[in-house]
Amino acid sequence: MQPGMNGLTMGSRSRILAAKARAFLRAKRGNVAIITALAAIPMCLLAGSGIDYGTAVDRQSQLNAIADAAALAAVTPAMMSQSTTQAQTAAQNTFNAQAAAVSNINWANGQLTVTVTTSGAKRTATVSYATTYNTYFPTLLGKTTIALSGSSSATGGMAPNIDFYLLLDDSPSMAIAATQAGINTMVSKTSSQGGCAFGCHQSNPAKDNLGNPNGEDNYALARNLGVTLRIDLLNQASQNLMDTAQTTENTKNAKYRMAIYAFDYQVNSLQTLTSNLATAKASAANLSLLQVYSNNFLTSTKNNNDEDTDYDTAMSTINSAMPNPGSGTNNAGDTPQEVLFFVTDGVEDECMSPALNAYNGGGCRQQYLMNSNTDWCSKIKNRGIRIAILYTEYLPLPTNAWYMNFNGAGAGISSFQANIGNQLQSCASPGLYTKVNTGGDVSAALQQLFAAAVQSAYLSQ
């Protein structure tokens, strides 16, 4: 037998080739290529569907965000003052403008539903959509579109229209110096009177022989000394409040009206209810201290024992001046909400029992509501009118006889001064009471109270 290639015999070569063939047939590595080829089609289908479904989810997220923006567009502060129809149009326009930029969305058979409803001072906008996404691989998926839908709602509180009624104390007790330094100056400059911290306004000061340098009353003396009185701060604070109200009205797109009353032994209207806040500001500048004839005399012929502050008359009058409030919406037939601003030092001059008339020199002093015939605070609040109170604290005046013991009769203002704030706070609506001490910023306190009153208009709905 002849040797074959590489020295192998033909028989040996045949046996080697046969062994290799059997090894090839038994090998599994060749199956990978076969399986990969067979799996290519479903893998392509899976990849295509993943792209389409992932893109569809992304498009729905975009549309949901657009629906949120559209619902919010109907309840913006600017839109809250518009009609529900205008708010609905704003929501539709917002959705359509933004949705048009979302690719592969078929709006030919899409549907957009916008509803806007108003209840009291609240508005709710609901935006719902239904449309389809056009697939990139319709053959692979077996469908040309994927349905998309979503809904979003937004609720906003409408800034209510409010009528504000200011009831401002202009009685002689508001003539106290506004700062401790001013009080000290007045006391030191009125030694002949025993040291008086008040700049009382009298048309005939000579009757009381005050002993002032030029025979002037204490009001003129305070002016000559450059002493600021509380009535001065209240005058300026009331004017500043009108500017704040105008700015707030513009910002919130609400409608505010102001009425201004001053009270002492009677009630004086400084400004009837007006929407012209510039006019109201000019009227607030006319707030001035009550002028009396002399001590204990309201006029030359009327001795009223210095009883120049009557809260019952003030509250009864203002209660009659204020109509029943509404919800403050722009709906037909609705009327504004109402807030009574009450600024006072909390001490009234009123004799509620014959025993109180025994004070030496006549006259009575008591904290408001202590012996009031009628609880006007509850009566007004029960009508749905909120009461905001700024207490200009009645400062302890140990040099003042009326404050200490009514000229020896006892039970002076000092006996109840510490409780005045509590009584006034019980009169105020929740969250609408604040106090300013001597030397404090009356204007800032009044504006803070105004902001709280406006905010409470939302919370009360």
RODO-334764 format. One record per residue: residue in one letter; x, y, z of N, C-alpha, C in turn. Coordinates in steps of 0.05 Angstrom, whole numbers, plus 32768, in hexadecimal, padded with zeros to 4 digits. Layout:
residues N
AXYZXYZXYZ...
***
This chain:
residues 461
M80127FE88000800080008000801280188000Q800C802C7FEE801C80447FEC801680578002P802A8065800D802480798021801580918015G8003809C80257FF480B4801B800280CD8022M7FF580E480207FFF80FE8026800780FE8044N801D810C80498028810E8064802F80F38070G803380E08060803C80C68068802680B58073L800C80BE806F7FF580AE80797FEC809C8062T7FE48085806A7FD9807280577FBD807B8050M7FB48073803A7F99807B80327F8480728046G7F88805C80537F75805280677F748064807FS7F8C806C80887F8E807E809F7F8080998099R7F8580A380817F7980BC807A7F5A80BB807AS7F5080A680717F3380A2806F7F2780A2808BR7F358094809D7F2B809280B97F2B80AD80C6I7F4080BE80C17F4180D980CD7F2B80EA80C3L7F2680EA80A97F1080FA809D7EF580F280A8A7EF180D880AC7ED880CF80B77ED480D980D3A7EEA80D980E47EE980E180FF7EE280FF8101K7EEE810F80EF7EE8812C80EF7ECB813180E7A7EC2812280D57EA6812680CD7E93812080E4R7E99810A80F27E87810481097E89811A811EA7EA1812581237EA5813B81377E958154812FF7E96815A81157E888171810B7E6A816F8110L7E608156810A7E438152810E7E3B8154812BR7E4E814C813D7E47814D81597E4A81698165A7E58817C81587E5E819781637E4581A88166K7E4281B8817D7E2B81C981827E3081E68179R7E4981ED81757E4F8208816E7E4182118154G7E3D820081437E2F8207812A7E12820F812EN7E07820681457DEA820D814A7DE6822A8150V7DFB8238815A7DF8825481617DF082658149A7DFE826081347DF98270811B7DDD826A8111I7DD5825081137DBA8249810A7DA58256811BI7DA9825581357D95826081487D93827E8144T7DAA828C81427DAB82A9813D7D9B82B08124A7DA082A1810F7D9282A780F67D7482A480F9L7D6C828E81087D4F8289810B7D43829E811DA7D5282AA81317D4782BD81457D4782DA813AA7D5382DF81247D5682FA811A7D3B83088116I7D2882F8810B7D0E830481057CFF830D811EP7CFB82FC81327CED8305814A7CFD831B8159M7D17831A81587D27832F81657D22834A8158C7D1F834A813E7D19836381307CFD836D8137L7CEB835A81397CCF836181417CCF836D815DL7CDE8360816F7CDF836A818B7CEB8386818CA7D01838A817E7D0F83A4817E7CFD83B98173G7CEF83B3815E7CDD83C781517CC683CE8163S7CBA83B981707CA483BF81827CAD83CF819BG7CC683C881A47CD083D781BB7CD483F581B5I7CDE83FA819D7CE1841681957CC684248194D7CB3841781887C99842481847C8A8428819FY7C8B841381AF7C7D841681C97C8B842981DBG7CA6842A81DB7CB5843D81EA7CAF845A81E1T7CAF845D81C77CA9847881BC7C8C848081C3A7C7A846D81C27C5E847381C97C5B847C81E6V7C6A846F81F87C69847782147C7584938217D7C8A849982097C9684B4820B7C8384C98201R7C7584C281EA7C6284D681DF7C4B84DA81F3Q7C4284C582007C2C84C982147C3584DA822CS7C4E84D682347C5884E7824A7C5985048242Q7C60850982297C618525821F7C448530821FL7C32852182157C16852A82147C0A852E822FN7C11851D82427C078521825E7C12853B826AA7C2B854182647C37855A826E7C2985728261I7C22856F82487C14858582397BF885888245A7BEB8572824B7BD0857382587BD285828273D7BE7857C82827BEB858A829C7BED85A88298A7BFE85B082847C0285CC827E7BE885D98275A7BD885CB82657BBF85D6825B7BAB85DA8272A7BA985C782857B9785C9829B7B9F85E182ADL7BB985E482B17BC385FA82C27BBE861582B4A7BBF8615829A7BBA862F828B7B9E863A8290A7B8C862882987B708631829D7B6C863D82B9V7B80863882CA7B7D864182E67B93865482EFT7BA1866182DC7BB5867482E47BA7868C82F1P7BB6869C83017BAA86B4830E7B9C86C682F9A7BA986CA82E27B9E86DB82CE7B8486D082C2M7B8486B582BE7B6D86A982B27B5686A582C6M7B5C86A682E07B4786A282F47B3286B882F4S7B3A86CF82E97B2786E682E87B1786E582CEQ7B1D86D282BC7B0E86D082A37AF886BB82A6S7AE786BA82917AD186A782927ADB868A828ET7AC9867782947AD0865B82907AD586558273T7AC6866282617AC9865E82447AE58667823CQ7AEE867E82457B088688823E7B1E8676824AA7B19866B82627B2D8659826E7B2E863F825EQ7B18863682547B17861D82447B268621822AT7B228638821E7B31863E82057B4F863F8209A7B57864B82207B74864D82267B808632822AA7B71862082367B7B8604823A7B7E85F6821FQ7B6985F9820E7B6A85EC81F47B8185F681E3N7B84861081E37B9A861C81D37BB5861381DCT7BB8861181F77BD2860882027BD885EC81FAF7BC485DA81FC7BC885BE81F57BCE85BB81D7N7BBE85C881C67BC185C481AA7BDC85CF81A0A7BE585E581AB7BFE85F181A27C1685E081A9Q7C1685D481C07C2C85C381C97C2B85A781BDA7C13859C81BB7C0F858181B07C17857F8193A7C15859581847C1B859581687C39858F8163A7C49859481777C66858F81747C6E8573817AV7C5C856281847C628547818A7C6085368171S7C76852881697C76851A81507C6884FF8151N7C6084F681397C5484DB81357C3984D88144I7C2B84EE81497C1184ED81557BFC84F48140N7BE884E3813F7BD284E6812C7BBA84F48139W7BB7850E81337BA1851D813F7B88851D812DA7B8A851081167B73851081037B5A85048111N7B5E84EF81207B4884E3812E7B4B84E7814DG7B5C84FA81557B6084FF81717B49850E817EQ7B49850F81987B34851D81A67B3F852B81BEL7B38854581C17B40855581D87B27855F81E6T7B25855B82007B0E856482107B1885758227V7B0E858E82287B1685A0823E7AFC85A9824CT7AFB85A582667AE485AF82767AEE85C1828CV7AE185D882907AE885EB82A47ACF85F182B4T7AD085ED82CE7AB985F282DF7AC2860482F6T7AAF861483007AB4862783167AA08621832CS7AAA861F83447A99861B835C7AA2862E8371G7A91864283777A998656838B7AB286658381A7AC7866483907AE0867283897AF5865E837FK7AED864783767AFF8633836C7AF8862B834FR7B0D8626833F7B09861E83247B198605831ET7B0C85F283117B1985D9830A7B1985D582ECA7B3185CF82E17B3485CA82C47B3D85AE82C0T7B30859F82AE7B37858482A77B3D85828289V7B54857782827B5C857482667B6085568260S7B51854B824D7B53852F82467B58852D8228Y7B69851A82207B6F851682047B6F84F981FDA7B6A84F381E47B6C84D781D97B7584DA81BCT7B8B84CB81B67B9684CD819B7BA684B38195T7BB484B2817F7BC4849A81787BE084A28170Y7BF3849081757C0F8493816D7C1384828155N7C1F848D81407C25847F81277C3F846F812AT7C3E845581287C568444812D7C6A84468116Y7C838441811D7C99844181097C9B842680FBF7C92841081087C9583F580FD7C7983E880FCP7C6783F280EC7C4C83E780EB7C4C83C980E2T7C5E83C180D07C5E83A680C67C67839380DCL7C7C839B80EB7C86838A81007C7183878116L7C63839E811D7C50839D81337C358392812BG7C30839481127C15838B81097C0083A1810FK7C0983B981167BF683D0811A7C0383E98112T7BF383FC81087BFE841580FF7BFE842B8114T7BED8428812A7BEB843C813E7BEA8430815AI7BF08440816E7BEC8438818A7BDB844E8198A7BC6844681A57BB4845981B27BC1846681CAL7BBE848181CC7BC8849081E37BB184A181EFS7BB084A482097B9C84B482167BA684BD8231G7B9B84D3823B7BA384DD82567B9084F3825FS7B9384FA82787B82850F82837B91851E8299S7B8B8538829C7B98854882B27B84855C82BCS7B85856182D67B73857582E37B83858982F3A7B7A85A182F57B8685B683057B7085C68312T7B7585CE832B7B6185DE833A7B6F85F78344G7B62860D83417B6D8626834B7B598636835BG7B638645836F7B518656837E7B5086718371M7B38867A836B7B348694835F7B3986A98374A7B4886BE836D7B4C86D4837F7B3186E28381P7B2486E283987B0986ED839B7B09870B839BN7AF3871683927AEE873383957AE7873883B2I7AF2874D83BD7AEE875383DA7AE8877183DED7AD5877683EF7ACF879183F97ADB87938415F7AED87A784197AF987AC84327AED87C4843FY7AE587C184597ADA87D784687AED87DE847FL7AF987F5847E7B0C87FD84937AFE880D84A9L7B00880484C17AF5881284D87B0C881B84EAL7B13883484E97B2C883E84F57B268850850DD7B34884A85237B318859853C7B3F8874853AD7B2F8889853D7B3B88A4853D7B3588B38557S7B2F88A3856C7B2888AF85857B4188BA8593P7B3E88CA85A87B5588D785B57B6B88C485BES7B6488AB85C47B79889985CD7B8D889385B7M7B868897859D7B98889485877BAC88AB8584A7BA988BE85977BBC88D585977BD588D085A8I7BD888B785B27BF088B185C17C0888B185AEA7C1E88BA85B87C3788BB85A87C3D889F859DA7C48889E85857C4B888485777C6388748581T7C768881858E7C8F887485977C93887985B4Q7CA4886985C17CAA886E85DD7CB9888885E0A7CCA888E85CD7CD888A885CF7CC488BF85CDG7CAF88BC85BC7C9B88D185BA7C8B88D385D3I7C8488BD85DF7C7588BD85F87C8688CB860EN7C9F88C5860F7CB088D286237CB288F0861FT7CB388F886067CB4891586007C9A89238608M7C83891686027C6A892286097C6789248627V7C6E890F86357C6C890F86527C7D8925865FS7C95892786557CA8893B86607C9F8957865AK7C92895B86447C8A8976863B7C6E897F8646T7C61896D86557C478973865F7C47896F867ES7C5B8978868A7C5E897486A87C47898286B7S7C3E899986AC7C2889A786BA7C0E899886B9Q7C0D898486A77BF5897386A57BF9895886B4G7C10895686C17C16893D86CF7C24892986BCG7C2B893286A47C39892186917C2589128680C7C1E891C86687C0A891086577C178906863DA7C1388ED86377C1F88E1861F7C0E88E48606F7BF688F1860A7BE388F385F47BE4890F85E7G7BE1890F85CD7BE0892985BF7BC3892F85BAC7BB3893285CF7B96893785CD7B90895085BDH7B7B894F85AD7B758965859A7B5D897485A6Q7B61898D85AE7B4C899D85BA7B4989B885ACS7B3089BF85A87B2C89D9859B7B2E89F085AFN7B2B89EA85C97B2D89FF85DE7B3F89F685F5P7B5889F385EF7B6B89E986047B6D89FB861CA7B678A1586187B698A28862F7B568A208646K7B408A13863F7B2D8A0C86547B3A89F88668D7B4D89E8865F7B5A89D586717B7489DF867CN7B7D89F786747B958A03867F7BAC89EF867DL7BB289E586657BC589D086617BE289D88668G7BE889F286667C0389FB866D7C1789F78657N7C0E89F2863F7C2189EF86287C2D8A0B8621P7C448A0B86147C538A2486107C438A3A8603N7C338A3585EF7C248A4A85E17C078A4785E4G7BFF8A3885F97BE38A3485FF7BD58A2085ECE7BE68A1285DC7BDB89FF85C97BD189E685D6D7BC289D685C87BBA89BB85D27BD189A885CFN7BCF899085DA7BE4897C85D87BE9897285BCY7BD4897485AB7BD7896B858F7BEB897E8581A7BE6899885857BF889AC85787C1489AA8585L7C1589A4859F7C2E89A285AD7C3F898B85A0A7C318974859B7C3F895D858F7C4A89658574R7C3A897485647C43897D854A7C5C898F854DN7C5B89A185607C7189B385647C8B89A5856DL7C87898F857B7C9E897F85857CA7896A8571G7C988968855B7CA0895385477C9989378550V7C86893485627C7E891A856C7C68890E855AT7C6D88F685517C5A88E785407C4688D98552L7C2C88DC854C7C1788CE855B7C0D88B6854CR7C0088A4855B7BF6888C854E7BE288928538I7BD288A6853B7BBF88AD85267BCE88B4850CD7BE688BF850F7BF788C684F77BFF88AC84E9L7C08889884F97C10887F84ED7BF9887184E0L7BE2887284EC7BCA886584E17BC1887384C7N7BC4888D84C67BBD889C84AE7BCF88928497Q7BE98891849B7BFB888984867BF8886B847FA7BF3885B84937BF0883E848F7BD78839847DS7BC2884884827BA9884584727BAE884C8455Q7BBE886184517BC4886984357BD588538428N7BE9884A84367BFA8835842B7BEB881C8424L7BD7881684347BC787FE84307BB987FF8415M7BB18816840C7BA3881983F27BB6881283DBD7BD0881983DE7BE4881283CA7BE887F483CAT7BE987E883E17BEC87CB83E37BD487BC83D7A7BBD87C783DC7BA487BB83D17BA487BD83B3Q7BAD87D383A87BAE87D7838B7BC187C3837ET7BD987C0838A7BEC87AD837F7BE287908381T7BD6878983977BCC876E839B7BB587698387E7BA4877C83847B8D877A83717B9787748355N7BAC8783834D7BB7877F83327BC48763832FT7BD2875B83447BE1874283437BCD872A8342K7BB9872B83527BA6871583547B8E87178341N7B8D872C83317B778730831F7B5C872E832DA7B5B873A83457B42873B83547B3887588354K7B21875C83617B15877783627B11877D8380Y7B1E879383897B1C879C83A47B0E87B783A6R7AFE87BA83BA7AF287D483C07AF787DB83DDM7AF987F583E37AFF87FF83FD7AEA88138407A7AE3881084217AD38824842F7AE2882A8448I7AE3884484507AF2884C84677AE1885C847AY7AE1885384937AD1886084A97AE4886684C0A7AE0887D84CC7AEE888384E57AD9888384FCF7AE2887B85137ACF887B85297ADB88868543D7ACA889385527AD0889D856D7AB7889B857DY7AAA88B185847A8F88AE85917A7A88A9857CQ7A8188AD85637A6F88A8854D7A7F889C8536V7A728897851F7A80888C85087A7F88A084F1N7A9688A584E57A9888B884CF7AA288A984B6S7A9488AD84A07A9B88A084877AB088B28478L7AC888A784757ADC88B584667ADB88AE8448Q7AD2889684427AD0888D84267ABB88778424T7AA7887C84137A938867840D7AA1885283FCL7A94883B83FA7AA0882583EB7AA7882D83CFT7AC1882983C87ACA883183AD7ADE881D83A3S7ADE881983887AF28808837C7B0B88188373N7B09883383767B1F8844836F7B3188478387L7B46883783887B57883683A07B69884F83A2A7B6D885D838D7B7B8876838F7B6A888B839DT7B50888A83977B3D889C83A67B3C889583C3A7B3C887A83C97B3B887183E47B54887A83F3K7B6B887A83E67B84888383F27B8288A083FAA7B7788B083E87B7588CD83EE7B6288D18406S7B4D88C184077B3A88C3841D7B4788BB8438A7B5888A684377B65889C844F7B7788B2845BA7B8188C3844A7B9388D984537B8388ED8465N7B6988EC84647B5888FE84747B5388F48490L7B5D88DC84967B5988D284B27B6788E584C5S7B5988EE84D97B65890184ED7B5988FC8508L7B678905851C7B5F890185387B458911853EL7B348905854F7B1D891485587B25892C8568Q7B19894385617B1E895B85707B0789608583V7B0D8964859D7AF8896A85B07AFA898785B9Y7AE7899085C87AE889AC85D17AFD89B085E7S7AFB899E85FB7B0E899E86117B0B89848620N7B1A898086357B19896786447AFC8963864FN7AF1894C86497AD6894486517AC089518640F7AC6896586307AB2897386207AB6896C8602L7AA2896085F77AA3895B85DA7A9F897585CBT7A8C898585D47A8889A085CA7A8689B385E2S7A8489CC85DC7A8389E085F37A6B89DC8605T7A5689CF85FA7A3E89CB860A7A3889AE8611K7A49899C86087A44897F860C7A5B8972861CN7A55896D86357A68895F86467A6289418644N7A73893286367A6E891686337A8289058644N7A8E891286587AA08905866A7AB788F7865BD7ABF890386457AD688F986367AD188DD862AE7AB888D686277AB188BC861B7AAF88C085FDD7AC688BC85F07AC888C285D37ACD88AA85C2T7ACA889285CD7ACE887985BD7AB7886785C3D7AA6886285AF7A8E885185B27A8F883A859EY7A97882385A77A9A880C85967A7F8801858CD7A6B8801859E7A5187F685967A468806857ET7A48882085807A3E8831856A7A4F882C8551A7A69882985547A7A8824853D7A74880A852FM7A7187F4853F7A6C87DA85337A5087D78529S7A3D87E485367A2187E3852C7A1F87F28511T7A2D8809850F7A2C881884F77A39880A84E0I7A5187FE84E57A5F87F084CF7A5087D784C7N7A4387CA84DA7A3487B284D47A1D87B984C1S7A1187D084C579FB87D884B47A0587E18498A7A1D87EB84977A2987F5847E7A3187DE846CM7A3787C784777A4087B184677A29879E845FP7A25879B84447A108788843B7A1A876B8440N7A088758843C7A10873C843E7A2487368428P7A3A8728842F7A4F8723841B7A48870C8409G7A56870A83F27A5386F483E07A6C86E383E0S7A7086D483CA7A8886C383C97A9F86D083BBG7A9A86E783AE7AB086F683A27AB786ED8386T7AA686DC837A7AAC86D3835F7AA186E8834AN7AA886E383317A9E86F4831C7A8486E98310N7A7986D5831D7A6086C983137A4986DD8315A7A3786DC83037A2086EE83037A1186EB831DG7A0B8702832979FB870383417A0B8700835BD7A2586F983587A3586F783707A3F87128379T7A46871583927A50872E839D7A6B872983ABP7A7A873E83B17A95873A83BD7A94872F83D9Q7AAA872283E17AAD871B83FD7AB28736840CE7AB1873484277AB5874D84377AC78748844EV7AD8875C84547AEA875B846A7AE887768479L7AE4877484937AE4878C84A47AFF878F84B0F7B0D87A584AA7B2787AC84B77B2187BE84CEF7B2987B684E67B2387C484FF7B3E87CB850CV7B4487E5850D7B5E87EE85197B5787FF8532T7B6187F685497B5A880385627B6E87FC8578D7B6D880C858E7B7D880585A57B6D87F585BAG7B5487F085B37B4487DE85C37B3787E885DCV7B39880385E17B2D880E85F97B16882185F1E7AFF881C85FC7AE8882C85F67AE0883D860ED7AD1885286097AC68863861E7AA8885F861FE7A9F884F86317A82884986327A7B883F864DC7A67884A865A7A5E884186747A48882D8671M7A4E881486787A3B87FE86757A2B87F9868ES7A32880686A47A22880386BD7A24881D86CDP7A0F882386DD7A0F883C86EC7A27883E86FFA7A31882787087A478828871B7A608834870FL7A63883186F57A7B883B86E77A7B885A86E6N7A63886686E87A61888386E77A6D88908700A7A74888187147A7E888C872D7A9B8895872BY7AA8889187137AC4889987117AC688B78715N7ADA88BF87247ADF88DB87297AE488EA870FG7AD488FE87097AD8890C86F07AC7890186DAG7AB988EB86DF7AA788E086CB7AB788D086B7G7AA988C386A57AB588B386907ABA88978697C7ABC888586837AC0886986887AD4885F8673R7AE4884B867B7AF6883E86697AF48820866CQ7AF2881286567AF187F586577AFC87EA863DQ7B0487D1863E7B0E87C486267AF687BC8615Y7AFB87BD85FB7AE587B685E97ADB879A85EEL7AC1879685EE7AB3877D85F27AB18774860FM7ABF878286217ABE877A863D7AA1877A8647N7A93879086427A778792864B7A65879B8634S7A6C8792861C7A5D879C86057A4087918605N7A2D87A285FE7A11879A85FD7A0D878485E8T7A1A878785D27A16877485BC7A31876A85B2D7A33875085AD7A4B874585A27A4B87498584W7A538761857D7A53876985607A6687588550C7A7C8750855D7A908740854E7A8387268544S7A76871785557A6986FE854D7A5387048539K7A448719853D7A2E871F852B7A388724850FI7A4E8733850D7A59873984F27A65872084E6K7A75871184F57A8186F984EA7A6C86E484E2N7A5786E384F07A4186D084EA7A3486D684CFR7A3886EE84C57A2E86F684AB7A4186EE8495G7A5786E2849C7A6B86DA84887A7F86EF8481I7A80870484927A948719848E7AAB871484A0R7AC3871484957ADB871084A57AE4872A84B3I7AEE872884CB7AF7874084DA7B15873E84DEA7B23875284D47B40875484D87B46876B84EBI7B55876585017B59877985157B77877F8519L7B7D879985187B9887A2851E7B9687B08539Y7BA387A5854E7BA287B085687BBB87C2856CT7BB787DC856D7BCD87EF85747BCE87EF8592E7BE087E0859D7BE187DA85BA7BDF87F385CBY7BCD87F185DE7BCA880785F27BE188058605L7BF4881786027C0C881586127C07881C862FP7C12880D86427C108815865F7C1B88318663L7C0B884286707C12885E86757C1188648693P7C25885D86A27C24886186BF7C22887E86C7T7C29889186B57C2788AD86BC7C0B88B986B7N7BFA88A986AB7BDF88B386A37BCB88A986B8A7BBD88BD86C47BAA88B786D97B9288A686CFW7B8988AC86B77B73889C86AD7B7B887F86A9Y7B94887B86A07B9E8860869C7BA0885186B6M7BA9885E86CB7BAF885186E47B96884C86F5N7B86886186FA7B70885D870D7B598870870AF7B56887D86F37B41889086EF7B4088A58706N7B5588B3870A7B5788C8871E7B4F88BF873AG7B5888A887417B54889E875C7B3B888D875FA7B2C8889874A7B148878874C7B1A885B874AG7B32885487427B3A883787407B31882B8725A7B3A881287217B32880387097B37881286EFG7B4F881D86EC7B56882B86D47B5C881886BDI7B65882386A77B6B8812868F7B8087FD8696S7B92880486A97BA687F186B17B9B87D786BBS7B8287D786C57B7687BF86D07B6F87AA86BAF7B6D87B386A17B6687A0868C7B7787A28673Q7B8B87B486747B9B87B8865C7BA8879E8651A7BB0878C86627BBE877486597BAB8761864AN7B918765864D7B7E875286407B71875E8627I7B78877786207B6B878386097B70877385EFG7B89876B85EB7B90875C85D37B81874285D1N7B7D873485E77B6E871B85E77B51871F85DEQ7B45873585E87B2A873B85E17B27874185C3L7B3A875185B97B398758859C7B3F8740858BQ7B51872E85947B57871685847B3E87048582S7B2E870385977B1686F385977B0186FE8584C7B038718857F7AF18725856C7AF98720854FA7B13871D854A7B1D871A852F7B1786FE8524S7B1586FB850A7B1386E184FD7B2E86D38500P7B2E86B884FF7B4786A985027B5D86B284EFG7B7486B884FB7B8B86C084EB7B8B86DD84E2L7B7786EC84EB7B75870884E27B77871C84F9Y7B8A8717850B7B90872985217BAE872E8523T7BB5874785277BD1874D852B7BD38765853EK7BEA8768854A7BEE877D855D7C07878C8556V7C0787A7855A7C1F87B685567C2487C6856FN7C3C87C485797C4487D185927C4C87EE858DT7C4E87FD85A27C58881885A07C7488188593G7C778828857E7C908828856F7C9088158558G7C7B880485557C7987F185407C7087FE8526D7C7287EE85117C6B87F784F67C4D87F284F0V7C3C880684F47C20880284F07C1A87FB84D3S7C28880884C07C23880384A47C2987E6849CA7C4087DC84A57C4887C0849F7C3487AD84ACA7C2B87B384C47C1887A184D27BFD87A184C3L7BF487B884B97BDB87B984AA7BDD87AB8490Q7BF487AD84827BF7879F84697BF98780846DQ7C06877884837C07875C848A7BEB8751848EL7BDB8761849C7BC0875884A27BAF87578488F7BB4876984767BA78769845C7BAD8750844CA7BC78749844C7BD08731843D7BC387188449A7BC1871784647BB4870084717B9686FF846AA7B89871684687B6D871784617B68870E8445V7B79871684327B77870D84177B7B86EF8415Q7B8F86E484237B9486C884237B7D86B8842FS7B7186C384447B5B86B584517B4386B3843FA7B4286C4842B7B2C86C384177B2D86A98408Y7B45869E84027B48868483F57B41866E8408L7B4D867084207B4A865A84347B2E8656843DS7B1D866B843C7B02866984467AEF865B8433Q7AF88656841A7AE7864B84077AE3862D840B
***
